[in-house]
Amino acid sequence: MSSKFRVLALSLCCVALLARGAFAAGSLNAYTIMPEKYAAQVFEAFTAETGIKVNFMRFSSGEALARVVAEKDNPQVDVILGGPADTYEAGVKEGVFEAYRPAGADAIPERFRSPDDYWTGLGIIPLVFLTNAKFLEEKGLEAPASWEDLLDPAYRNGLQMADARTSGTATERIYSLVRIMGEDEAFAYQKKLHQNVQMYTKSGAGGAMPIATGQAASGIFYIVDALEIQQQGYDVVISYPKEGVSFGIEATGIVKGAKNMESARAFVDWATSKAFARLLVDRKINYIPTRTDVESTNPALDISGVTLIETDVAWKGANRQAFVDRWINEVIK
């Protein structure tokens, strides 16, 4: 059986395992917010390194957080892999994460780690604009280079981007706008932007393929999802707004009360290691490693010319639900 099918079998078996509460020795049960294509490679490499078998299910960040909160009294997984750090901060407030300082923590700057060791950042992912190149040519437009460009009537009913009720990419979009424009102005802008939106997708990457195939014109994504589409050979353009963007810290953390605590700690130790950071680079998993001793070799991940907005993770976590509620009440209603 190929490694691809072994991973698929593990993923499918997870449903049955979690349903009957089976937690075998030397195993790890996980929810992943990281795209399944990448998560499968990560877990496969971890199993090869440690012999610990992994059962996993993939959800958007909002779904994964809702599940661990609902399962708080009887945790069904041991770790979460991936997803923006503010999702973990929101979970800390709900008491669903276990404090643990991983072995590789010292090689990761403090701003990419929970101050209380509830989560650790593995990679950096800024927001970008992803636009269909044929659309730009037909409309005689340059790739969007400002947040204001997306308000152009040429994009009417042409934008796809993530839904803030379910996606960390969408909440990151809100954080960027609030930091750049101020809160009231940011929501006024999003109300205008809404007039050009064709669809809000459940997951952050959901609109990328429609843009690639010309069903939509443009949207706002994390760079990991935009590059994945570009690397598949689709004629798309990645650009950044001149006003700046914030970035997600792709993290991992242990679920409080994990039934496989030893395996959970082994995974977080491995995920913060130099070997894991090298895996990101070597497998072209499009995150910028947080470790200071590993550099990305992908020129598409060179963000030296991008205006990055530093946004405190604790601020994100504290404001996440209020911003989502305001987006629901003021933007999409």
N, C-alpha and C positions, 0 to 999 in steps of 0.2 A: 504493500500500500504506500503511495507517495506521501511525502510530508504534508502536502496540501490537503489530502483527504484525511490524514490523521488529525490535523488541526480542526478540520470541519467536523469530524466525528466527535472530537472533544467538545466543540462548541454545541453540537446538537445534544450530546449526552448531558450537558449541563442542566438542561431543563428538567430532565428526569431526576438527576441527582439532587438538585435543589428542592424539587417538589417533595421528595421523600426524606430530605434532611440527611443524606448520606455524605459523610465527610471521612474519606479514607485517610489512613496514615500516609504521610509523604505526598499529600495532595494540597492544592491551593484552589480556592474558588474565588472568582473575581468578576466584578463588573468593569467593563472598559468603556471609556468615553472616546479614547483614541480610535480612529477609523479601524475597522476590523482587519483590513488588509495589513496594516502596520502592527496591530496588536497580536495577530496570529504569529508574525515573525518574532516579535518580542518574547511571547510566551514560549514559542518553540525553542528559541535560543536559551531561555532560562531553564527549561526542562533538560536540554542537552548539557548544560553546565552543572546542574544540581541533581538531576534525576527526579525532581519534584514535578508531578503531573499537574497540569492546570486545566480547570473547567471554567469557561468564561462566557459571558453574554454581553453584547454591545448595546448601549443606550446613549441617547443624547444626555447632556449634563443635567438638565432639569429632571429627566426621567430617572437617572441613576440616583440623584440626591433624594428624590421622592421615595424611591424604593428603600434605600438604607434607613431613611427616617421611619417609614412604615414598618420596617423589619427590626426596629431598634431593640425590641424585647426578645427577639430571637433571630440574630443576624444570620443571613443566608450566604453571605460572602465574607471573605477575609480581607480583601484589598479592593481599592479602586485604582485603575490605571488610566492616566490621561485626564483631559478636561482642565479648564482654567482654574487657577488657584482660588478664585473667589467662590467657586462652587464648594470647595473644601472649607473655606472660612464660614460660609453659610451653614455647612454641616457641623462645624465646631460649635456654633451657637445652639444647635440641636442636640449636641452631646453624642454624636455618632462616630467620632474618630478617636483613635487611641494615640496618645503621645508616644513617639519613638524617635530617637535620634539615630539615623542610619550611619553605617560605618563610613560612607563616603561624604558625609555632610561638610567636612572642613574644606573640601575642594569646590564647594558651591557657595557663591557669595550670599551673605545673609539676606539680602533683599529678595532672593529667590527661594527663601525657606520660611516656614512658619516660625515665628519667634518662640513658640512653645512646642515645636517639633510635631505638630499634628499633620503636616504635609511637607513634601520636599519637591522643589521644582526640578524638572528634568530637561526642559527645553523652552525656548522663547519663540513665540509665533505672533508677529505683528499682523494687523489688519491690512488688507489691500483691496483695490478695485480689480475685478476681473471682467473683461469686456470682450464680446465677440468681434473679431477683426473685420469680418465681412460687413457687419452692421456699421462699424465706424466708416468704412470705405463708402458704403452706399449713402450714408448720411453726410459725408464730407466732414466728419468730426475727428478731432484728435482724441486720444485716450483721455478719460477724465483725470484732471490734475488738481481738482479742488472739490470739496464737498458740494459746493454750489453747482458744479457741472451736472450733477445727477438730477438737478431740478429742471434741466432743459426739457422743453416740451417734446423734443426728439425721443426722449426715453419714456414717454407716456405709455403705460401698460407694458413696459419692457423690462422692468427690474424684478429680479428674484433675490430674496435674502431671507435670513433665518427669523423665526418667530421667537420673540423674547420669552414666551411662556415655557419654552422647552429647550432653548439653545443658549449655550455659553457664548457662541459667536455673536449672537444678537445682543446679549447684555454687554459684551465688550464694545459693540457698536455704540450703545448708549453711553457707556463710560467715556469713550473717545469724544463724543459730541458734547457731553456735559463739561468735560475738562477744557475743550477748545472754545465753546460758545457761552458757557454758563447754563444752569439748569433750565430756566424758563425758555431761553432762546433755543436750546437743544430740542426741547419738545415741540416748540413752534416749527422748527426746521423739519422735524420728523413728520409732523402733520402735513406739511407741504410735500415732502418726499413720498408720503403714502399715496398721493395722487398718481404717481408714476409706477407704483408697485403692482405687478401682475400677480404675485403670489408670495406668501411667507411660508417657508418650508420648516418642517419639524426639526431637522438637523441642520447644523451649520453648513455642511457641504451639499445639502440637497439641491440648491439652485445651480451648482457649478456645471453639471452635465447639460441641463437645458440651455445654458449660455453657450457652452461648447458647440452644441448642435444647432444653434440659431433659433431655438424656441423662445429664448429671452435675449435681451441685449447686454445687460450688465448687472453687477451686484457687488456686495461687500462680503468678504470672506477672510478667514485666517489664511496666511500664506501657505500653510501645509496643504490645504485643500485646493487652492488655486494652482500651485505648482504641480500637484498630482494630475490635474487636467491637462496642463501644458505639456507635461512629460509623456502623456499618452499620445501626443502628436496633434492635438486640436489647435486650430488657428485662433488663439486668444491672446489678449494683451493684458499684462499685469502692470498696474500703475499705483501711485501713492498720492494722496492729497497733500498739497503744499502746506496746508495748515497743520498737518501732522496726524498721527494715529497713535493710539495706545496699543499695547500688546498683551497677549495672554501668556501666563506662565503655566506650561503644561506640567501637571504635577502627579504625584501618587501619594497614597496614604493608607494606613491600616484602619479597618473598621473596628470600632470598640466592641469587645466581646467576641472577637474572631475565634472560631472553633479550631482553626489551624494556625495558632499564633506563631509557632516556631517557623512554619513555612512562610507566613506573612512577613515576618521580620527578615527572613532570608531573601525574600523577593525584593523588599525595599532596599536592603543592603546592596543587592546586585544591581538594581535599577539606578542607584546613585553612584555606581562604580565607573571607572575609566573605561572598562570593557563595554558597558552599556552605551556610553557616549560615543565610543568608536563604532558600535553597531549602528547608531543613528546615521553617522557619516557614511559608513561603508555601504549600508543598504539603501542609501538615498531616502531615508525617512526624514521628511523636510521640516525638522525642528533645528533651531540653533542651540547646540548644547549649552547647558548652564555651567558645566564644569570648566574651570579656568585652564585646565591642562589639555583640553581637546578643542580644536578649531574646525569649523565647517570648511570643506574644500569646494562647496558648490557656489559658483559665482552668483547664482540666482538668490542666494541667501546673504549676499553682501548688502547690508543695510546701512553702510557708512554714510550714504547720501540721503537717508530718510530721516525726517523729523519725527522722532519717537517721543511720545508723551508718557513720562513716568507717572504711574498711577498706583497709589498705595493699595495693596491687596486687602488690608483690613477695611479701608474705606469702601472698596468694591463690595466686600461681603456684607458690610453694615447697611449699604444702600440698595443692594440687589433687589430685594422684594419690593421696596417702595418704588424703584424705577420701573420695574416690570408692571406694577399696578398702574402707575401713571401712564405708561405706554398703552396699556389696554384701554384705560378710560379716556385718554385724550387723543390718541393717534389712530387706533383701528376701529373705534366705535363710530 
